[in-house]
Amino acid sequence: MTIRAVIDKQAEASAANKMTEVSGQVPGRKVEFDYLRAFLVTLVLFHHAVLAYATCASINFENPIANAGLVVNEQRWLGFDLIVAFNETFFMPLLFFVSGVFVRQSLARKGARRYVGDRLKRLGLPFVIGVFFLIPLAYYPAQLQVGLITGVDSSYGSFWLGMIRSGFGTAGPLWFLWLLLAFNCLVILLYRVTSAFSGFARGRYDIIFGRPVAFFGVLLGISIVVYLPVAIIFGPLRWIGIGPFNAQAGRILLYLVYFLTGIAVGATGIDRSVLKTDGILAKHWWVWIAVGLMSFTVLVLMVAVVTPMERTIVSEIAFVVCCWANVFGMTGLFLRYAKRRMRIFDSLSENSYGIYIVHYVIVTWLQYFLLESDLAPIMKGIVVFAGTLIISWVLVAIVRHIPAVAKVI
């Protein structure tokens, strides 16, 4: 009977493994975080798709690639400004947080050397290829729009060579890849240094990450401490860096805090932390979203009414609170409702990384082709977003059938 029980368990395990392979699930991963990551990538697509139709968009005739929104449409809608501003408070910190959750598991499974090699392949290689080929192609429509207005034409070859000579002053959305790679390398160093007293650290993790008040309070305090001084010194929106290696100065440390927080949560164990699926965060996610919206309202009122177009200590604290609340409000939302896998969402999740890499090319060209369209700005934004999502999804799903590509994206 004992032998038969062992055989039955092996059969069940084998069947489970086959189901995992068929569904595309990765052992040890959680549906909540897979779908949350896919949602965030989709939000990035929407964010970039509507930038051309926000009232804050403007054309830089001297350097068309200097603006966040490359192609600028004459038809605008103020609502897109609010959506863009709201997204910017939380979606990148949340993406760094999600990226860190399974780092500890990967390190334990692969070891430091193999892990670094994997990160270089998964993050470094797409960054280099993207900067040389995808980003110039994505930014060229901005140059074409300037040519339409000024009557000065510029061939793609000349534009590409100009970007090379200038040292690729931007990486577009791919800045996330190099910064995430840098954070991963930093974690490897910390992993080497702290491995000797990991047991001591784990005990401290349990004290903080298992208690909601301590966890959320400590994280909010650290976020304010690391963000506020840098934002005041450099300004909250200033980008710094060399060549394509640039990022927003005021937010680099904030991103690092959320990335390390994700790692610590993963090391503690999701089901043993405040992020467990039946925990307070999952049950009361809407409270966090409400706090985030109230904080965003304070931020908007401070910037638009009280101190027009200026950022003060009050507005920056409101930004940090908004970021903190929305990061965990969105996380709690997926912990509460993302309970089972669906094929279409699995496909989006599996292809989301590739979609993130290629989407900007499709966004800017669709925006350029719609410049002369009579559609309302809201409809243009929807068309660009839907078109980008569908085209990039299909494109990535096709190229991932190539084994060498699938190993990278």
Beta strands, then each sheet from edge to edge (+ up, - down):
strand 1: 239-242
strand 2: 245-248
sheet 1: 1+ 2-
end
